[in-house]
């Protein structure tokens, strides 16, 4: 307000205006909550409530179809500590993740850089590498089972014709996880490649031109000084999504190995499935799910608060 | 420091010719500007000089030495990009040091850990640090050396890009619209800084811009390009006062040149009823286009000079001068702008000569006549043109 205007304004008016403004902002706030309600309801019923139910179930001895159940506190978690199947599943899952994540990320990055340099055949290669992503892993597991079959599979036939012993990948306790991880990598490379391609396209051409003029024109220098740092955010995203996907390995185990041989391919999700839907021990399965959830959430948090900060410049 | 020769260079992209046998000699230590609208090929020339884009035909020589077979880093040119193209993950210091590191350290010495094993690495890095510091001081950015480009303002990024170019002491400085990402005020300031830098370094500058003001104010010589050819090469004053082509007359100067339709007569050129006694190398009765710079139209009484009648539509008072917009009676009703000093405007108004229409005097010596294809016909001697008006603030 200007000084000149002040005397001509009646004294009560500003007060009335303030009241009116306060009422209005309260109305606006209420309307705001009203508009947000549908989304809030959806988030609670679809996402938060089921998680809360799982967490609650993990404290019970509920069996599927049982009439009576009781709170057993941390009973399920105590049982877990003494359960060799849980520890084996956890270890196997981590080994699987430790193979699949570096394998599929590095392989996808190499493929993406090679495909990115193609001009005419780029789309063709993109489609070929993306095909495994579009297929049903259950169906492809059957195919892989056949391909790697020691008696009738083409790989075994090839090895035999070279005079080598046929490998029984899914029957050999030392090979089974590596075999499953190979299928995991095969399925993930295409998806990760597409993400890396998007990241590569977003790197400004000027930077490569500047690098050429500055003398960083050796392919190694271009990669280390421009491509790799500029792909930082993409890489973090790819690593985190791949890790979460790898943690969820289930289809191939369920179809091909069923945890065998000798429990060497038992993984977390498969153990969960057995406890919940084969032995109907819902309480224990819920506790396993909570462990799984905590691991995955920890990864996501790590991305948001730690890694992301290092790669955004 | 070196002269630069571009010898009948051609370049096509997928069937469309971007450069059509362009030849250009840039003198040692000269500030040469390539100006033109977008798509005229000016940036492509720069990229050919730098070696980023191989030409289809022709040769480029730097300091008399052919460089066509050399890679960009071997040509000893530096380039400042419109986007600055700073490495976003590196500090200002590392950005500036980059060309020197790549020049002086071997591949193995540049590796993260292995590199430290080299006994000479520490010594070389100390030298580089010293040179980077010296360049940073010259550009007044020594307090920014530890920052990342994202933490800098546009003007500061610009200086870092300049520093990265200066540190290697190039033979030729190439600049691709370096000021177009800055706000108007900073752009004006950086213009003087760049010309200052050019004077201090004494290096050959090739500067690309679409802004005719930058071209006029900074350059020793300007090459105006259109459709892959150099239309005219000359000093800023040449291009302003003696354009050889209608495209040059239109591109240079703000507000733009007035273009009126005229006819060749026995005595010269007739435009909007005014007889301009100009010797024109064209057949009588031929249609021509007459270019009149806005400041050559005088509001003062004609004193025997040919006159144009103009219906006024708007007046813009800029303080020291006034722009009068209107249409020329009898000359195809063409839009026309008059640029008058404030005192002349006041005199005309006091004398009652601005009543919706105005009669302006034309100076035939300062009119340009172009044929139907836009080529200049009836050209005056160059000296007369240059003497006429001072060069706009060089």
Interface residues (C-beta under 8 A of the other chain):
Chain A: X204 X206 X207 X209 X210 X212 X213 X214 X215 X216 X217 X218 X220 X221 X225 X226 X229 X230 X232 X313
Chain B: X47 X50 X51 X52 X71 X72 X73 X77 X78 X79 X81 X82 X83 X85 X86 X87 X88 X89 X98 X99 X102 X103 X107 X110 X148 X149 X150 X164
